[in-house]
């Protein structure tokens, strides 16, 4: 049966066909849909969102040791969080097969960096697969489980955005039940210093065996054409290269990339006159080719950053892209992403913008959009959960200056708080800085497209569960200064900030209002009665054209320069009333639906 | 011969559903098909694109600069933003529909004038009024399907069994209105 699948859908299909029984992940572009699609196989696979990637991979490690086939999926930076258990699990080895899927982002479409996670396979000494399209994603997923079990090792399956989010045709098959392997107690896998020596040796022995596999597997193959130019590539880059060169050059296509096949590379490089290494991010293959003693054109020729899409290859090799149309581009106005009409983060930005001498420690989520126009709120953004801890360190440093009155406000969302923000808040509390810590609880994981989390009361597969009460959690940790507010109530927001700024100890402000795009649960509808059901309207008779409402950055509000009046588009407006509260002449009123 | 169709618009306009139906139809017609999208921030009113390529064997899912045979723009200004991806011999179908971006809403910029003239000067451009047509059908949400209909006609793909694709892909209550939208879209080109 043929299906048109994205790489992410194909991975989920491959997991199901391979007999996977347990999977876990934390959402992150471009990996999110892997677990979402796996969750659809409800009868066969238990799929669970974890609070962060480290927890996800640890749960998966446990499932593997207990005897089932299992995988964890995450975006490239997520593997940094999960790296600690990964490296030791490489020593321990599997019972049921275990695959870690890393979705890398050459071109950083939705990420804070462009790191190359192929280095992790080499670093943690585990085998690696790199699919180039959806069919390969599915097939390699199945083969990865066989290799994992045959060589007693976790496996890294490395994808990139264009593999994750591109659709191509996949021939699907049926599920092969892998069952639950018997669990036998084995003291040799207990990773303590007295055992590590033996495990360490096994890891090296395993790599030697995997080298043999890399030489013989048909995942690494040569396509001989004209030998003037030979291209070595893996993943999406192989497809991009084929698009440009077709059958005019020879190829060494690498699908299994740790360990790399020395003999195959040497055979290929010695028979072609010029070698192009086409790869995104780091010179991972290139450095290996150079170690083997072959000269090549790699990062000294192709760009060191961004995607190696066909136009990039064409420009590098031939000096120009395809012919394009020359036109007046000045007519194109930017279209940056914005906070939605009714976004519960808006009220916080509006009020915080009025505070002087404030440094904002930002985090990963929709509220990152606050750093752009018209709010310009956000001094830095590092990684998940870093706002509270980086804010703490900054505040401690600012406080070292005599007479400094700089205050740090740190901000993160509910899912980011659960991810790693809790640890950061512990640091703030334990060491007692006077930072103002805001948890923007919009009742869902927003940025990645609405995933349930420990605070929503539901699991990925729709089961009702315990809802973590953020206020109780924070108070339980020992924070004395806690307030919960409706972020659309600007007076409440202002009072909360005034109160928090007056304190010389840590404080936590929790906002609680649903994301406007959230599919509301029964509980949401009870708690936020009538939410998103009304509209606001501007009375042009009263509007003085001061643009205070425009400065809230709401995409439902526009300003007509000809008549010098603001108007509200009723379609996107959900009646959050932020504009109504900032209007100095009360020109904005509420229209009940 | 590989054909490349570039569908562009603004997050929320339904380019993804339109390209999903399009690619499913192409696959059922026996073509090799690839499609690429960039997800992430698009839900928040950013510029979006779906890149569809089909033929005997398709390698890259990505349409390169100067690589599209046809540009289908769900929004007027987006057509110009993406024009550099069109082949000089290509053509454009443009929805005569404006969505103001944040810098326009705030009064910092005006919605640009003369877009249609600029497009028409450079390439064969067909303007369609999918919004008006969708309103006539009775549901603004089928604007994307009307544009899909226009694409089908422009690329000569009418022989594919679109009725089956629609029936397999949308809820029963919406089959009729979507089929009507495809028919209307085809009549516009």
Interface residues (C-beta under 8 A of the other chain):
Chain A: X2 X4 X29 X30 X109 X110 X133 X161 X162 X165 X166 X167 X168 X169 X239 X240 X242 X243 X307 X309 X310 X311 X314 X321 X322 X323 X324 X325 X326 X327 X328 X329 X331 X332 X333 X334 X335 X336 X337 X338 X339 X340 X366 X369 X373 X374 X449 X517 X547 X550 X553 X555 X557 X558 X559 X561
Chain B: X10 X11 X23 X24 X27 X32 X33 X34 X35 X36 X37 X38 X39 X40 X41 X42 X43 X44 X45 X46 X47 X58 X59 X60 X61 X62 X64 X65 X66 X67 X77 X78 X80 X81 X83 X84 X85 X86 X87 X88 X100 X101 X102 X103 X104 X105 X106 X107 X109 X110 X111 X112 X113 X114 X115 X118 X122 X123
